[in-house]
Amino acid sequence: MHALFASELPEWRPTVADGTRRCIATRPLPEQLGRLPIPKFAGTLEAWFAARDDARAWTERVDREYAPSMALTTEEHVLFDRRATNGGIKGKFLFRRKDELSVADFRAYWLERHGPIVLRTPEILAYVQSHVVVDGAAYDGITEIHWPDFAAAMRGMNTREMTVEQTGDAANFAAPGSVELMFVSERELGPARVR
């Protein structure tokens, strides 16, 4: 089980609950695609839990104690991972599903139909889908695409696979205008840093 704490605050507060198996802090890169707005989040705190109840308890606490931040509980699906280290960058695409799709149909389409299209993108090091498990959340899904560096991400973002194939297919399951994108660097928080 994976939980995401997306902070709108300028400072970073890595506060994680008991039961955390892993924790990563991210910050947006100063380089953003010129055609995209500045990300609305100052960064994210990603935590992995052994049990769904631990993840839900953490997201409820974040929602209660750290407003105006947002917490999401997700099930993570790693479709591809060729990372040798934790370096590099990732693009985080947060979005909502189309209103006319059931949650089950949305998840099945994204995983089974759209996933293989993303895997054709050149130079990616990893591709992860995080399916939000709480109804009525601000987003229904988070795509993560990892690249070795920002230059590789820019090349990938400008390929036919991304601009035509993925963008065209996303219209089948993602709500129009709902995608939020940020490029982030990540830092693993060791046990001594996690409270």
C-alpha positions, 0 to 999 in steps of 0.5 A: 500500500502506498500513500502520497502526501502532496504539500502546498506548503513552502517548507517540507515536513517529513512526518510519517506514521508508524508502520511505514516501510519506506519513505521518499520526499520529492521536490519539483525540478526548477526546469519545467516544460515551458508550455506547462504551468508551475506545479501546484504542489511544493513537493510530495512525501511518499510512504509505503505501508504493509497494511491498508489500514496503516496507510488510511490512518496516515492519510486521515492524519495528514488531511486533519493536521496538515491542511491545505495539504492533500493525502492519497492512499493508492495501490501501486502497480510497477509495470516496468523498472530498470533503475539501477539506482535511486537517482534520476528524475520522475514525471508525476502525472496526477489525474481524474478518471472520466465521469462515465467510467466506473472505477473498475473500468477505469483501472482495467483500461489504464492498466491493461490498455494504456500501460503497454502504450507507455512502455514504448516511450524511449529512454524510460527507466521505470513506469508506475501506476498508483490507483487511488483506493478512496472514492471522492479523492481529488485524483483517481490515479498517478502515473510516474515515469522515471528518466535518467535526467531532465534532458532524457525526459524532454526527449521522451515527452516530445516523442510520437509515443508520448505526444500522439499515442499516449495523449490520444489514448489518455482521452479514453480514460482520463477526464479532460483538463484534469492532468497535473504534471510535475517533474521531481527529484526524489530523496529516500528518507532513512529510518533515522529521518522518519518519525 
